[in-house]
Amino acid sequence: MDCLFAYGTLMCDDIMRNVAGCALSHTHGVLRGYRRCAVKGEVYPALVSHKGGLVEGIVYHDIPDTAWIRLDRFEGEMYERRSVNVVLADGGDETVYTYVVRPQFEGRLDPKDGDFETFLRSGKTPFETAYPGYGALK
């Protein structure tokens, strides 16, 4: 499996390119059975299982092994890489990886949904300057 479903910060091409260390092709995807949550005191979201949930995002294709190492470091201990099934823009489905919040960190989640548009408007710059995952890439 060499694809990733991104639902938050990694939906930004420039952030994904910086984290992965390369440009990647992508398409639209939808993940059912999950919810994108806000994280208390943060500008980035987290993903959790949620019956009846639906999350729109991006599926990146053909991710090289070197990029997976960087992605795992960037996501840190709060997230685990998990295999999920997404519906692609063409109507087909594919098993891919995504990053889901680990159970021991669910107490950090806000009851409100994480909003990508709000991240783009007011959270992206602070995220790029302060998120500790960038330090793990060095």
PECORDA-V922619 format. One record per pair of residues at least 6 apart in sequence whose C-alpha atoms are under 7 Angstrom apart, sorted by the first residue. I is the first residue (numbers start at 0). GAP is how many residues later the second one is. Records with the same first field share a line. If there is no record, write none. Layout:
I->GAP + GAP
This chain:
0->95
1->59 + 60 + 61
2->56 + 57 + 58 + 59 + 60 + 93 + 94
3->55 + 56 + 57 + 92 + 93 + 94
4->52 + 53 + 54 + 55 + 91 + 92 + 93
5->51 + 52 + 53 + 92
6->49 + 50 + 51
7->36 + 37 + 108
8->35
9->6
10->46 + 47
16->6
18->51 + 52
19->47 + 50 + 51
20->46
23->36 + 37
24->35 + 36
25->32 + 33 + 34 + 35
26->31 + 32 + 33 + 62
27->29 + 30 + 31 + 60 + 61
28->27 + 28 + 29 + 30 + 57 + 58 + 59 + 60
29->24 + 25 + 26 + 27 + 56 + 57 + 58
30->23 + 24 + 25 + 54 + 55 + 56
31->21 + 22 + 23
32->16 + 17 + 18 + 19 + 20 + 21
33->13 + 14 + 15 + 16 + 17 + 19 + 20 + 21
34->12 + 13 + 14 + 15 + 18 + 19 + 20
35->9 + 10 + 11 + 12 + 19 + 77 + 78
36->8 + 9 + 10 + 72 + 73 + 75 + 76 + 77
37->6 + 7 + 8 + 71 + 72 + 74 + 75 + 76
38->6 + 7 + 69 + 70 + 71
39->68 + 69 + 70
42->76 + 80 + 84
44->69
45->54 + 55
46->53 + 54
47->52 + 53
69->67
72->60 + 63 + 64
73->59 + 60 + 62 + 63
74->58
75->57
77->23 + 24 + 27
78->20 + 21 + 22 + 23
79->19 + 20 + 21 + 22
80->16 + 17 + 18 + 19
81->15 + 16 + 17 + 18
82->12 + 13 + 14 + 15
83->11 + 12 + 13 + 14
84->8 + 9 + 10 + 11
85->7 + 8 + 9
86->6 + 7
